[in-house]
């Protein structure tokens, strides 16, 4: 057996491409023809079977509707006439009988009323919510497969009509159609085989020419070019081969141009992102100013009016409400001032980065249980505004993460400014985390880290995060400083 398989495999490998393609095409054509024939048979048989089932249901419903009056008047003659006419006009009907309210057969197409108990029990109308509907079942009998349909005469139940319809017409029709289909499929298959052989032969002729061309090119004859063929797949292959020989020398230059375009796009994207951040900071500043200048002043005016009101004669209840109202206004003023500070600390615009960080550290220590150590080296007052706000937001985001996740006892912030760059280090002794696992497994859930990196990278700086589980976290940002002329120009 192995020897036979090996022989067949060797014959397939050594056969020409033309023979392989023709054999494959022929196999596909035969398979498609066989599948199409089987599918058509199955589809036609299914469609005809559905027609038989539909006819059985329609016939049972028809006889049931026509039996209402005769049953109400106990007109057995009319019922017999109805059954006889129905059976006479429908050749596929195997049996037709009407069952009364007590389960007895009143009228049957078999005049001897020889309806077996098994047939009576095989199907019955189905009750749903107090009403009855028809029921269809396929029965396997000695006479073959029969579609049995039970239709209630009255919706409330009682009498019902049973119709059994055979499938003989489907079988005879399928035999005739199958023989015709076999003839048609055979003719189509013969024509398809002849056409496929011709197509394969014509198609592979230019392929042979291209094979010879590749052999000559591999020997160093780079001046060779493929012949022009028709505008089909082989023709496009020949054109592509010719273009490939021409494009090899231009590949490096195009790659360099592409890299340059990517660099330009990245620079433009950075400028756009910087404009977005600047616009965001301006909006924060505007909202904070409006909260401080308008809303706070309005609440202060309310507080003054309340004080004037309390100078008058008030009852004890009124005095209690006045005190409660003053407490609410004081808390609202405090919340608004805190919100304005979080949006944009005014001290940052007035006194610069160092004072803002000192105030921020005081606020953090006042509201949280860990201590903060702030160290500033160098002239922080000389920093450009965009660098100031970037460093402040970075520290703000880093401290927020410490408050939320680190469970730290001590926090250190170091700001170093020199002529070339400004660097900031935020370090805590908290629980830490696996930096690689967090950024790799859940990159979209840590927008704070991503935002810090984006802010620093826009200014040409770098952001490093060093942390380990149980070993605390250190965030190091380094931003190069441009001269003032370059900053203004940008």
Secondary structure, 3 states (H helix, E strand, C coil): CHHHHHHHHHHHHHCCHHHHHHHHHHHHHHHHHHHHHHHHHHHHHHHHHHHHHHHHHHHHHHHHHHHHHHHHHCCHHHHHHHHHHHHHHCCCEEEEEEECCCCCEEEECCCCCCCCHHHHHHCCCEEECCEEECEEEEEEECCEEEEEEEEECCCCCCCEEEEEEECHHHHHHHHHHHHHHHHHHHHHHHHHHHHHHHHHHHHHHHHHHHHHHHHHHHCCCCCCCCCCCCCCHHHHHHHHHHHHHHHHHHHHHHHHHHHHHHHHHHHHHHHHHHHHHHHHHHHHHHHHHHHHHHHHHHHHHHHHHHHHHHHCCCCHHHHHHHHHHHHHHHHHHHHHHHHHHHHCCHHHHHHCHHHHHHHHHHHHHHHCCCEEEEEEECCHHHCCHHHHHHHHHHHHHHHHHHHHHHCCCEEEEEEEECCCEEEEEEEECCCCCCHHHHHHHCHHHCHHHHHHHHHHHHCCCEEEEEECCCCCEEEEEEEECCCHHHHHHC
